[in-house]
Amino acid sequence: MAAGQDAEPAEDSDGTDGRWRIARKVAPDRVISTVGPRARHTRKSKPARRDGFRAHVAAEPGTGLITGCALTVAAGAGSTDADNGVKLAAADRFGDTAPDAAGLEVYGDSHYGTGQARADYAAAGHGTVIKPVPLRPAVPGGFTLDDFAISEDDATVTCPAGHTRPMSAKRYVSFGPVCAACPLRAECTTAKDGRTLDIRPHEGLLRAARAQARTPQFKKAYPTRAVIERIIAWTATSHGRRIKLRYLGTSKNNAWLHNRSASINLRTLLNAELTRQDGAVVQRGPRTWPPSGGPGHGRGRGAAAAAARAGVSSLAAGRGGRR
C-alpha cells in the first residue's frame, strides 16, 4: 500500500496493536503517485518543488545543436545533474576522436560541478567552466574554508591563526579548545565548542574551481552557457507555457525527449542554414546563431523535458573553445 510509506508505529508500539501515526520523516525513494510509480518529488531550488522526472540536455554553444540528452527519475540513484553531466560528456560523438585531441570545454551550472564530477571530467581530459557553489562564512565577513590550509599528505588542517589539527578518517576536523583564547575567534566562529570542519573529497579540485571563478578569463567565458538557456526554453515550453509529459514511466518519456531534441536540431539547422561539411557543422548562409525563431514558436506539440512541471537541466559541451 502506497500510504504505508508515510506511516510508522506509534510511540511505544511495534504496530501489532494497531496503533500507527503519520511518519515524522520522508520515506526513502518515496512514491508520489500510484498511476505513475516512477515519478518522484524533486526541487529546482529550495522554494521551487517539482513532481515528475528530471531531464538533462547537452548542446554545442557555437551552433546551438543538442548533442545529447537523458531523462531520469527526479530523485534517487543516477538522477543527479553531476552524474548525468559526466555521462553526457563521455557519450559525446561529435568531438575530435583522434588520440591526441584535446577534450571538451564543459560549461554548466553549479549542480554539475561536484568534486567527483570535476575529477571525472579531468580524468577524461575535459576542461571545465562550471560555476562553483559559493562558500558561506560562519561569521558574516569572516573566514571561509578557503582560508584554512589543508594538507592531504599529512591529513591535517591549519586555521588562519596557525593552529593545526588532525583530520579524521571521515574527513572531520575540530579545533575545539584552541579556539577559546584565539584572537581571531570573532572572525571565525560563534560555536561554543569552537570551529569544526567537514572536508569533502576532492576539496582540492573544488578550491581550484573557486579560484578559477574569480579570474577574468572565467568571467569572460562563463556567459557562453547562456546560449543554452534558449534551447532549454524550447525544450520545456510551448507558446510561453511549460508543458506536461503525456506518458508514464521513464522509458517512453526518455524517447519523447530524444524526439523533441531531434526536432529542435532540425529547426535550428533550417533557421541557421547549417550543413555538414568535411565532418563538421558549418553555416551555409550569412545568418548567425542564435536564430530569431525557435521550436517554441511553432505549432508542434510536446511535453516538458524535465517532467510534469519539472525544470530542465542543461550542460553545454563546447567544442569551439577547446582547451
Secondary structure, DSSP 8 states (H G I E B T S, - for coil): -GGGGGEEE-TT--STTS-EEE-SS--TT----SSSTT-EEEESSSS-EEEEEEEEEEEETTTTEEEEEEEEESSSTT-SHHHHHHHHHHT--SS--STT----EEEE-GGG--HHHHHHHHHTT-EEEE-------SSTTS--GGGSEEETTTTEEE-TTS-EEE--TT-EEE-GGGGTT-TTGGGT---TT--EEE--TTHHHHHHHHHHHTSHHHHHHGGGGHHHHHHHHHHHEETTEE----SSSHHHHHHHHHHHHHHHHHHHHHHHTEEEETTEEEE-SS--SS-S--GGGSS-----SS-TT--EEEEEEESTT--
